[in-house]
Amino acid sequence: MLNPLFIAAEGDVTPNISLDAGRNIFEIEGWSHPEDAIAFYTPVADWLSRYEGSPNPQTDFYFKFQYYNTASAKQIVRIISALESISRKSKVAIHWHYDAEDSDMLAAGERFAKMCDIPFKFVTY
């Protein structure tokens, strides 16, 4: 069994990350503008790569960003690409949460949705 990956948020710099296949939890939530986005998100990409070897029958991945910077956006694409690989073995859905008044975050989610063949669900809070 793949060990869970939990990364606690650091204020309004990095998001909470919870990846736990055993409990079927796949979530990134909060602010994302780490000094080194590649280094910060590499454990996530590595975990997803291992998860791809034996994914759950259904993977619902939740993005709940309040804000992310350009460097983080590139890592979001990296995560979505990993999820697309996983979707060849199991069902994957992405849940893109955004503040109802944040049209930029909705538009960002719509752009990500166009980049892949994974179903996106848009959820307001």
C-alpha positions, 0 to 999 in steps of 0.5 A: 500500500502506498503511504499517504502524502500530507504537506501542511500549508505554510500560511499563504505561501504553500497549500495543504496537500493530502494524498491518501489512496487508502482513504480515497483523499486527493486534495490540494487546498489554499494558496500556492506561491512557493519560492521553488514551485518545482521542488515543492510539487516534486513529492506530489508528482512522485507520489502520483507516479507511484499511485499510477502503478495501482490506482483506485477504481475511482480517483476524484482529485480536488483543487481548492486554490485561493490563489496560485502563481505562474510557477505553480500553474506549471506544476498544476499542469504537471499534476493534471498530466499525471492524472491523465496517465492514471485515467488510462487505468481507472476513472478520474475526475477533477473537482475545481473549487473556486469562490463564486466571485472569483471569475479568474479562478473559474477561467483558470480551471476552464483553461486546465479542463481544455488541456486534458480529457479528464472530466472537470466539475466546477464547484463554487464555495 
